[in-house]
Amino acid sequence: MQNQLFLEIFDALESLPSPTVSLSIMKMASCLERALGDVFLLIGKKCPFLLRDLLASEELAQVFGHSVMDVLKVFIGSPHGLNLRNILWHGFASPQEIPPKYCSMLLLLMAGLGQLLKGFLQQTEVALVHRPFVTLTNLEDLMVFPGVTYEILSVLKEVMTKSTFMLKIMLPYWEMALVKFRSHRFADCTMLLLTQLEMGLRKVFAAINHCPDRLLTAESTALYTTFDEILSKHLRDGRVNQLPLLLGEPAMEFLWDLLNHQEGPRLRDRLSHGEINLLEFPEAAASQLLSFSLVLSLRFMDEEVLSMFKEEAAINLLIRLAGDYSSRCHPVFRLKKQVLSCEESIRIWPLLSLPEELGQESARLERNSEAYACYSLITKILRELCRHVPENLCALCAMGDTGALPTVPTRLLSPVLYLILFFIVLELVSIHIVCGKDAHEYQKYLKFLKSVLQYAENLVAYTSQEKNKWNETIILTHAALLKIWTFSETKQMLTHLAKRELEVQQSCEKTCKSVVTKNT
């Protein structure tokens, strides 16, 4: 891949369109960071996450020498130097501000590093092992927009000249992003879009939070205004960030899913740190980002012009899909997905036949009194939980109805897992209530959840074919059910607190209505 990258950069230096030079430096910086990490691991054990820490490491100095590393720091690793990597990856520099000589120098540096590394490997007789590239995860969950069509590309090209979201000096980057998409260079397209989204959002952020000085600052003495601060709830001075209120929850959740959530693709991190094979970057990721960029840009146009674009069905669909977006990578969504998957697995469980030895063992347990005690507790807990199901979610009771549970005594695990799943669903519905718990109650609740998790983990071990400890499983299950029932009796589950909060709210509303009626 690096050989092809070098050839492309030579071509870029010959043709000299300024956006290509900036893009070449971005790609070289990310590939160089990945390669330097591989070299670091020849000596060190854990590669630093930040480029500045990697360049300052003694391990790399042993391979390349301190003077060489100092030159690299000047070009790409220090806010006191040119800091080309961060300046470009965070969208601060316009194409005209990056002369081709910087690209040429970085290219020569990389070639020189290769020669130094070759000598080190020959001298030490060790082999350089390249870490495998990262595969983007959960992309299928983020596919909310249809594939980008020629019509959408044409509209975006027109929007560029009319939306105030784009800075005019940055338009060459936007134009090149479209060219790269059309030529199936999806990683290049995404890199350019990410930097310009950050630039555009920084512009809006600075305006709406009344801090115009933060718009173009990339100083050695101050932290840059990057996605981290732009998308945060509060500013550094403690004030509420007004940008999320302006963009709205759907747009914020899309950006968080794409950039920040650990379960998401984290596109900017992956690309900027060289963790993704650029030649195999998925079209779907670039397509989603391109569609979102169009919708976001449309929001910063005159109403009259916007209404003209909305007349086109394809654009109207994109706007509607963006407005309906909800997080796919937030832990709550991931939990919901796992709950549904678990419910489906448990539902088809009775259709599975037990191995002969397990069937004999479980049949013997039909006469076990503790097993029947477990059934009694399951019924008791389910009935208690069903009393606290919110009115708008009464359908949940069908899941918690003991009549809907498998009733064959040999299937003890199925109903108890249904119970735990039902409990998780109810708590998930009221998850926002956890913020109302004080520190002591929160820790007690967390301890209870950990005990349920521990039970599930022990269940996996005890019921495995290697251990086959069914007597111990029933004892363990009975103890876990008692713990759940005891905690339920304290009325400290989120579903209990949610119902109590609702009752207080209804009481207040009733009182207010009564007062209003009397006064009238």
C-alpha positions as CSV (number, residue, x, y, z in Angstrom):
1,M,0.0,0.0,0.0
2,Q,2.8,2.4,0.9
3,N,4.5,1.9,-2.5
4,Q,1.3,3.0,-4.2
5,L,1.0,5.9,-1.9
6,F,4.5,7.1,-2.8
7,L,3.6,6.9,-6.5
8,E,0.4,8.9,-6.0
9,I,2.3,11.6,-4.1
10,F,4.9,11.9,-6.8
11,D,2.0,12.5,-9.3
12,A,0.5,15.0,-6.9
13,L,3.7,17.0,-6.7
14,E,4.0,17.1,-10.4
15,S,0.4,18.3,-11.0
16,L,0.4,20.5,-8.0
17,P,-3.3,21.1,-7.3
18,S,-3.1,22.4,-3.8
19,P,-5.8,20.2,-2.2
20,T,-3.9,17.1,-3.4
21,V,-0.8,18.3,-1.6
22,S,-2.7,18.7,1.7
23,L,-4.4,15.3,1.2
24,S,-1.0,13.6,0.4
25,I,0.5,15.0,3.7
26,M,-2.5,13.7,5.6
27,K,-2.1,10.2,4.2
28,M,1.6,10.2,4.7
29,A,1.2,11.3,8.3
30,S,-1.3,8.6,9.1
31,C,0.7,5.8,7.3
32,L,3.9,7.0,8.9
33,E,2.3,6.9,12.4
34,R,1.2,3.3,11.8
35,A,4.7,2.3,10.5
36,L,6.4,4.0,13.4
37,G,4.2,2.1,15.8
38,D,5.3,-1.2,14.2
39,V,8.9,-0.1,14.6
40,F,8.3,0.8,18.2
41,L,7.1,-2.7,19.0
42,L,10.4,-4.1,17.9
43,I,11.7,-2.9,21.3
44,G,8.7,-1.7,23.3
45,K,5.6,-3.6,24.5
46,K,2.7,-1.2,24.2
47,C,2.5,1.4,21.4
48,P,1.6,5.0,22.6
49,F,-1.8,6.1,21.3
50,L,-0.8,9.7,20.6
51,L,1.7,10.5,17.8
52,R,3.5,13.1,20.0
53,D,4.2,10.4,22.6
54,L,5.3,8.0,20.0
55,L,7.8,10.5,18.5
56,A,9.2,11.3,22.0
57,S,9.7,7.6,22.8
58,E,13.2,6.3,23.6
59,E,12.4,3.1,21.6
60,L,12.2,5.0,18.3
61,A,15.3,7.1,19.2
62,Q,17.3,3.8,19.5
63,V,16.3,2.9,16.0
64,F,16.5,6.2,14.1
65,G,18.5,8.4,16.4
66,H,17.5,11.5,18.4
67,S,18.3,14.0,15.7
68,V,16.1,12.3,13.2
69,M,13.2,12.1,15.6
70,D,13.7,15.9,16.4
71,V,13.2,16.6,12.7
72,L,10.0,14.6,12.6
73,K,8.7,16.4,15.7
74,V,9.3,19.7,13.9
75,F,7.2,18.6,10.9
76,I,4.4,16.5,12.4
77,G,4.7,16.0,16.1
78,S,4.8,19.2,18.1
79,P,2.5,22.3,18.4
80,H,5.8,24.3,18.6
81,G,6.7,23.2,15.1
82,L,4.8,23.1,11.8
83,N,2.5,20.5,13.3
84,L,1.3,19.6,9.8
85,R,-0.6,16.5,10.8
86,N,-2.9,18.2,13.3
87,I,-3.2,21.4,11.4
88,L,-4.5,19.4,8.4
89,W,-6.4,16.6,10.1
90,H,-8.4,19.1,12.1
91,G,-9.3,21.3,9.1
92,F,-7.4,24.4,10.0
93,A,-5.3,25.0,6.9
94,S,-6.7,26.1,3.5
95,P,-5.1,24.5,0.4
96,Q,-3.2,27.7,-0.4
97,E,-1.5,27.6,3.0
98,I,0.3,24.3,2.5
99,P,3.3,24.7,0.0
100,P,4.4,21.6,-1.9
101,K,7.8,21.7,-0.4
102,Y,6.4,20.4,2.9
103,C,5.0,17.4,1.1
104,S,8.4,16.8,-0.7
105,M,10.3,17.1,2.6
106,L,8.0,14.6,4.3
107,L,8.4,12.2,1.4
108,L,12.2,12.4,1.6
109,L,12.0,11.9,5.4
110,M,10.0,8.7,5.0
111,A,12.5,7.3,2.4
112,G,15.3,8.1,4.8
113,L,13.6,6.4,7.7
114,G,13.3,3.3,5.5
115,Q,17.0,3.2,4.9
116,L,17.8,3.7,8.6
117,L,15.3,1.0,9.6
118,K,16.9,-1.4,7.0
119,G,20.3,-0.9,8.6
120,F,18.9,-1.5,12.1
121,L,17.1,-4.7,11.1
122,Q,20.3,-6.1,9.5
123,Q,22.4,-5.2,12.5
124,T,20.0,-6.7,15.1
125,E,18.8,-9.6,12.9
126,V,15.1,-9.1,13.8
127,A,12.1,-9.0,11.5
128,L,9.6,-6.2,11.4
129,V,6.0,-7.4,11.9
130,H,3.2,-5.2,10.6
131,R,0.1,-5.1,12.7
132,P,-3.1,-6.1,10.9
133,F,-5.4,-3.4,9.8
134,V,-8.6,-2.7,11.8
135,T,-11.9,-3.7,10.3
136,L,-14.7,-1.1,10.7
137,T,-17.4,-2.4,13.0
138,N,-21.2,-1.9,13.2
139,L,-21.3,-0.1,9.8
140,E,-24.5,-2.0,8.9
141,D,-26.3,-0.2,11.8
142,L,-25.3,3.2,10.5
143,M,-26.7,2.6,7.0
144,V,-29.6,5.0,7.2
145,F,-29.2,6.9,4.0
146,P,-29.7,5.3,0.5
147,G,-26.6,5.1,-1.7
148,V,-25.3,8.3,-3.1
149,T,-26.5,9.0,-6.7
150,Y,-25.4,11.3,-9.4
151,E,-28.4,13.6,-8.5
152,I,-27.2,13.9,-4.9
153,L,-23.6,14.7,-6.0
154,S,-24.9,17.4,-8.3
155,V,-27.0,18.9,-5.6
156,L,-24.1,18.9,-3.2
157,K,-21.9,20.6,-5.8
158,E,-24.5,23.4,-6.1
159,V,-25.0,23.6,-2.3
160,M,-21.3,24.3,-1.8
161,T,-21.6,27.7,-3.4
162,K,-24.7,28.7,-1.5
163,S,-24.4,27.3,2.0
164,T,-22.8,29.4,4.7
165,F,-21.6,26.2,6.4
166,M,-18.6,26.0,3.9
167,L,-15.8,28.6,4.0
168,K,-15.0,29.8,0.5
169,I,-11.3,29.3,1.0
170,M,-12.0,25.6,1.8
171,L,-14.2,24.9,-1.2
172,P,-11.4,23.1,-3.2
173,Y,-11.4,20.4,-0.5
174,W,-15.2,19.9,-0.9
175,E,-14.8,19.8,-4.7
176,M,-12.0,17.2,-4.4
177,A,-14.1,15.1,-2.1
178,L,-16.7,14.8,-4.8
179,V,-14.1,13.9,-7.4
180,K,-12.6,11.3,-5.1
181,F,-16.0,9.7,-4.5
182,R,-16.8,9.6,-8.2
183,S,-13.4,7.9,-8.8
184,H,-14.1,5.3,-6.1
185,R,-11.3,6.7,-3.8
186,F,-13.6,6.4,-0.8
187,A,-10.9,6.8,2.0
188,D,-9.7,10.0,0.3
189,C,-13.2,11.3,0.1
190,T,-13.9,10.6,3.7
191,M,-10.7,12.2,4.9
192,L,-11.5,15.4,3.1
193,L,-15.1,15.4,4.3
194,L,-14.1,14.8,8.0
195,T,-11.7,17.7,8.0
196,Q,-14.2,20.1,6.4
197,L,-17.1,18.9,8.6
198,E,-14.9,19.8,11.6
199,M,-14.0,23.2,10.1
200,G,-17.7,24.0,9.3
201,L,-18.9,22.9,12.7
202,R,-16.1,24.9,14.4
203,K,-17.3,28.0,12.5
204,V,-20.9,27.4,13.8
205,F,-19.6,26.5,17.3
206,A,-17.6,29.8,17.5
207,A,-20.6,31.9,16.3
208,I,-23.3,30.4,18.5
209,N,-21.2,30.3,21.6
210,H,-19.9,33.9,21.0
211,C,-16.3,33.0,20.9
212,P,-15.1,34.1,17.4
213,D,-11.5,33.9,18.6
214,R,-11.8,30.1,18.6
215,L,-12.6,29.9,14.8
216,L,-9.1,29.7,13.3
217,T,-6.8,29.3,16.2
218,A,-4.2,26.6,16.0
219,E,-1.7,28.0,18.4
220,S,1.2,26.4,20.3
221,T,0.0,27.9,23.6
222,A,-3.7,26.9,23.5
223,L,-5.7,23.7,22.9
224,Y,-7.3,23.5,19.5
225,T,-11.0,23.7,19.1
226,T,-11.6,20.2,17.7
227,F,-14.5,17.7,17.5
228,D,-14.0,16.8,21.2
229,E,-15.0,20.3,22.4
230,I,-17.3,21.0,19.5
231,L,-19.5,18.0,20.3
232,S,-19.3,18.2,24.1
233,K,-22.1,19.3,26.4
234,H,-20.2,22.1,28.1
235,L,-17.5,24.5,27.2
236,R,-14.2,24.7,29.0
237,D,-15.5,27.6,31.1
238,G,-18.4,25.6,32.3
239,R,-21.1,27.2,30.1
240,V,-23.5,25.0,28.2
241,N,-22.4,24.4,24.6
242,Q,-25.2,25.8,22.4
243,L,-24.2,23.8,19.3
244,P,-26.0,20.6,20.3
245,L,-29.2,22.6,20.9
246,L,-28.9,24.2,17.4
247,L,-28.1,20.9,15.5
248,G,-30.6,18.9,17.4
249,E,-30.4,15.4,18.9
250,P,-30.5,13.4,15.6
251,A,-27.5,15.2,14.1
252,M,-25.5,15.0,17.3
253,E,-26.2,11.3,17.7
254,F,-25.1,10.6,14.1
255,L,-21.8,12.5,14.7
256,W,-21.2,10.7,18.0
257,D,-21.9,7.3,16.4
258,L,-19.6,8.0,13.5
259,L,-16.8,9.6,15.5
260,N,-16.8,8.9,19.2
261,H,-18.7,5.9,20.5
262,Q,-16.4,3.0,21.3
263,E,-18.8,0.6,19.6
264,G,-18.9,2.7,16.5
265,P,-16.5,2.9,13.5
266,R,-14.7,6.0,15.0
267,L,-13.8,7.0,11.4
268,R,-11.6,10.0,12.2
269,D,-9.5,8.1,14.8
270,R,-9.1,5.1,12.6
271,L,-8.1,7.0,9.5
272,S,-5.8,9.6,11.1
273,H,-3.9,6.9,13.1
274,G,-3.4,4.8,10.0
275,E,-5.4,1.8,11.3
276,I,-7.4,1.2,8.2
277,N,-6.3,-0.1,4.8
278,L,-7.1,2.9,2.6
279,L,-7.4,0.8,-0.6
280,E,-10.2,-1.3,1.0
281,F,-12.1,1.5,2.7
282,P,-15.9,0.8,2.3
283,E,-18.0,2.9,-0.1
284,A,-20.9,2.7,2.4
285,A,-19.0,4.7,5.0
286,A,-18.1,7.5,2.5
287,S,-21.7,7.5,1.2
288,Q,-23.3,8.0,4.6
289,L,-20.9,10.8,5.5
290,L,-21.5,12.5,2.1
291,S,-25.3,12.3,2.6
292,F,-25.1,13.7,6.1
293,S,-22.8,16.5,4.9
294,L,-25.4,17.5,2.3
295,V,-28.2,17.5,4.9
296,L,-26.1,19.5,7.3
297,S,-25.1,22.1,4.7
298,L,-28.7,22.6,3.6
299,R,-29.5,23.8,7.2
300,F,-27.3,26.8,6.6
301,M,-29.0,28.3,3.6
302,D,-31.7,30.8,2.9
303,E,-35.2,29.4,3.4
304,E,-36.1,30.4,-0.2
305,V,-33.2,28.5,-1.7
306,L,-33.7,25.5,0.7
307,S,-37.4,25.2,-0.3
308,M,-36.3,24.7,-3.9
309,F,-34.0,21.9,-3.0
310,K,-36.7,20.3,-0.9
311,E,-38.9,19.9,-3.9
312,E,-36.6,17.1,-5.1
313,A,-37.8,13.8,-3.7
314,A,-34.3,12.4,-3.2
315,I,-33.2,15.4,-1.1
316,N,-36.4,15.5,0.9
317,L,-35.9,11.8,1.8
318,L,-32.4,12.5,3.0
319,I,-33.6,15.3,5.2
320,R,-36.4,13.2,6.7
321,L,-34.1,10.2,7.4
322,A,-31.5,12.5,9.1
323,G,-34.3,14.0,11.2
324,D,-35.4,10.6,12.3
325,Y,-32.0,9.3,13.2
326,S,-31.3,7.8,16.7
327,S,-28.1,6.4,18.0
328,R,-27.0,3.0,16.8
329,C,-23.7,2.9,18.7
330,H,-24.6,4.2,22.1
331,P,-24.4,1.6,24.9
332,V,-28.2,1.7,25.4
333,F,-28.8,0.8,21.7
334,R,-26.2,-2.0,21.8
335,L,-27.9,-3.3,25.0
336,K,-31.4,-3.2,23.3
337,K,-29.9,-5.2,20.4
338,Q,-28.4,-7.8,22.7
339,V,-31.7,-8.1,24.6
340,L,-33.6,-8.8,21.4
341,S,-31.0,-11.3,20.3
342,C,-31.1,-13.1,23.7
343,E,-34.9,-13.2,23.7
344,E,-34.9,-14.9,20.3
345,S,-32.3,-17.4,21.4
346,I,-34.3,-18.3,24.5
347,R,-37.5,-18.5,22.6
348,I,-36.2,-21.2,20.3
349,W,-34.4,-23.0,23.1
350,P,-37.2,-25.6,23.7
351,L,-36.8,-26.7,20.1
352,L,-33.3,-27.8,20.8
353,S,-32.6,-31.4,22.0
354,L,-30.4,-32.0,25.0
355,P,-27.4,-34.4,24.7
356,E,-28.3,-37.8,26.2
357,E,-26.2,-37.4,29.3
358,L,-27.6,-33.9,30.0
359,G,-31.2,-35.2,29.4
360,Q,-30.7,-37.9,32.0
361,E,-29.2,-35.5,34.5
362,S,-31.9,-32.9,34.0
363,A,-34.7,-35.5,34.1
364,R,-33.4,-36.5,37.5
365,L,-33.8,-32.9,38.7
366,E,-37.5,-32.9,37.9
367,R,-38.0,-34.3,41.5
368,N,-35.6,-31.7,43.0
369,S,-37.6,-29.5,45.5
370,E,-35.2,-26.6,45.1
371,A,-35.9,-26.6,41.4
372,Y,-39.6,-26.1,42.1
373,A,-38.7,-23.4,44.7
374,C,-37.0,-21.6,41.8
375,Y,-40.1,-21.7,39.7
376,S,-42.1,-20.3,42.6
377,L,-39.7,-17.5,43.0
378,I,-39.7,-16.8,39.3
379,T,-43.4,-16.5,39.2
380,K,-43.4,-14.3,42.3
381,I,-40.7,-11.9,40.9
382,L,-42.4,-11.7,37.5
383,R,-45.7,-10.8,39.0
384,E,-44.1,-8.1,41.1
385,L,-42.2,-6.6,38.1
386,C,-45.3,-6.6,35.9
387,R,-47.0,-4.3,38.5
388,H,-44.4,-1.7,37.6
389,V,-44.5,-1.8,33.8
390,P,-45.2,1.6,32.4
391,E,-48.7,2.0,30.9
392,N,-47.4,2.6,27.4
393,L,-45.3,-0.6,27.6
394,C,-47.9,-3.0,28.8
395,A,-47.0,-5.4,26.0
396,L,-43.9,-6.2,28.0
397,C,-46.1,-8.2,30.4
398,A,-46.6,-10.7,27.6
399,M,-42.9,-11.4,27.8
400,G,-43.1,-11.7,31.6
401,D,-46.2,-13.8,31.7
402,T,-45.3,-17.1,33.4
403,G,-47.8,-18.8,31.1
404,A,-45.6,-17.7,28.1
405,L,-42.6,-19.3,29.7
406,P,-41.5,-22.9,29.0
407,T,-43.1,-25.1,31.7
408,V,-41.2,-28.3,31.3
409,P,-39.3,-28.7,34.6
410,T,-36.1,-29.8,32.8
411,R,-36.0,-26.3,31.3
412,L,-35.3,-24.3,34.4
413,L,-32.7,-22.2,32.7
414,S,-35.0,-20.9,30.0
415,P,-37.5,-19.3,32.4
416,V,-34.9,-17.9,34.7
417,L,-33.1,-16.3,31.7
418,Y,-36.4,-14.9,30.6
419,L,-36.8,-13.4,34.0
420,I,-33.4,-11.7,33.9
421,L,-34.1,-10.5,30.4
422,F,-37.4,-9.1,31.4
423,F,-35.8,-7.3,34.4
424,I,-33.1,-5.8,32.0
425,V,-35.8,-4.5,29.7
426,L,-37.7,-2.8,32.5
427,E,-34.6,-1.2,33.9
428,L,-33.5,-0.1,30.4
429,V,-36.8,1.7,29.9
430,S,-36.2,3.7,33.0
431,I,-32.4,4.1,32.7
432,H,-32.6,7.9,32.9
433,I,-33.8,7.6,36.5
434,V,-30.3,6.4,37.5
435,C,-29.2,10.0,37.5
436,G,-31.5,10.6,40.5
437,K,-29.7,8.2,42.8
438,D,-27.2,9.5,45.3
439,A,-23.7,8.1,45.4
440,H,-24.5,5.5,48.0
441,E,-27.6,4.2,46.4
442,Y,-25.9,4.2,43.0
443,Q,-23.1,2.0,44.3
444,K,-25.6,-0.4,45.9
445,Y,-27.5,-0.6,42.6
446,L,-24.2,-1.2,40.7
447,K,-23.2,-3.9,43.2
448,F,-26.6,-5.6,42.6
449,L,-26.2,-5.5,38.8
450,K,-22.7,-7.0,39.2
451,S,-24.1,-9.9,41.2
452,V,-26.6,-10.7,38.5
453,L,-23.8,-10.5,35.9
454,Q,-21.7,-12.8,38.1
455,Y,-24.6,-15.3,38.3
456,A,-24.9,-15.3,34.4
457,E,-21.2,-15.9,34.1
458,N,-21.3,-18.8,36.6
459,L,-24.2,-20.2,34.7
460,V,-22.2,-20.4,31.5
461,A,-19.5,-22.3,33.3
462,Y,-21.7,-24.7,35.4
463,T,-23.9,-25.7,32.4
464,S,-21.1,-26.3,30.0
465,Q,-20.7,-29.9,28.7
466,E,-17.2,-30.0,30.3
467,K,-18.6,-29.4,33.9
468,N,-22.3,-30.4,33.7
469,K,-22.9,-29.3,37.3
470,W,-26.7,-29.2,37.3
471,N,-27.2,-29.6,41.1
472,E,-24.9,-26.7,41.7
473,T,-26.7,-24.7,38.9
474,I,-30.0,-25.0,40.8
475,I,-28.5,-24.0,44.1
476,L,-26.8,-21.1,42.4
477,T,-30.1,-20.1,40.6
478,H,-32.1,-20.2,43.8
479,A,-29.6,-18.0,45.6
480,A,-29.6,-15.5,42.7
481,L,-33.4,-15.4,42.6
482,L,-33.5,-14.7,46.3
483,K,-31.1,-11.9,45.8
484,I,-33.2,-10.4,43.0
485,W,-36.4,-10.7,45.1
486,T,-34.7,-9.2,48.2
487,F,-33.4,-6.2,46.1
488,S,-36.9,-5.8,44.5
489,E,-38.4,-5.6,48.0
490,T,-36.2,-2.5,48.7
491,K,-38.0,-0.7,45.9
492,Q,-34.7,0.6,44.6
493,M,-34.9,-0.7,41.1
494,L,-35.1,1.9,38.4
495,T,-38.6,0.8,37.4
496,H,-39.8,1.3,41.0
497,L,-38.3,4.8,41.2
498,A,-39.7,5.7,37.8
499,K,-43.2,4.7,38.9
500,R,-42.8,6.7,42.1
501,E,-41.6,9.7,40.1
502,L,-44.6,9.4,37.8
503,E,-47.0,9.2,40.7
504,V,-45.5,12.3,42.3
505,Q,-45.8,14.1,38.9
506,Q,-49.5,13.1,38.5
507,S,-50.2,14.1,42.0
508,C,-48.7,17.6,41.4
509,E,-50.7,17.9,38.2
510,K,-53.9,17.0,40.0
511,T,-53.2,19.5,42.7
512,C,-52.5,22.2,40.1
513,K,-55.7,21.5,38.2
514,S,-57.6,21.6,41.5
515,V,-56.2,25.0,42.3
516,V,-56.9,26.4,38.8
517,T,-60.5,25.1,39.0
518,K,-61.1,26.8,42.4
519,N,-59.7,30.1,41.2
520,T,-61.9,30.1,38.1
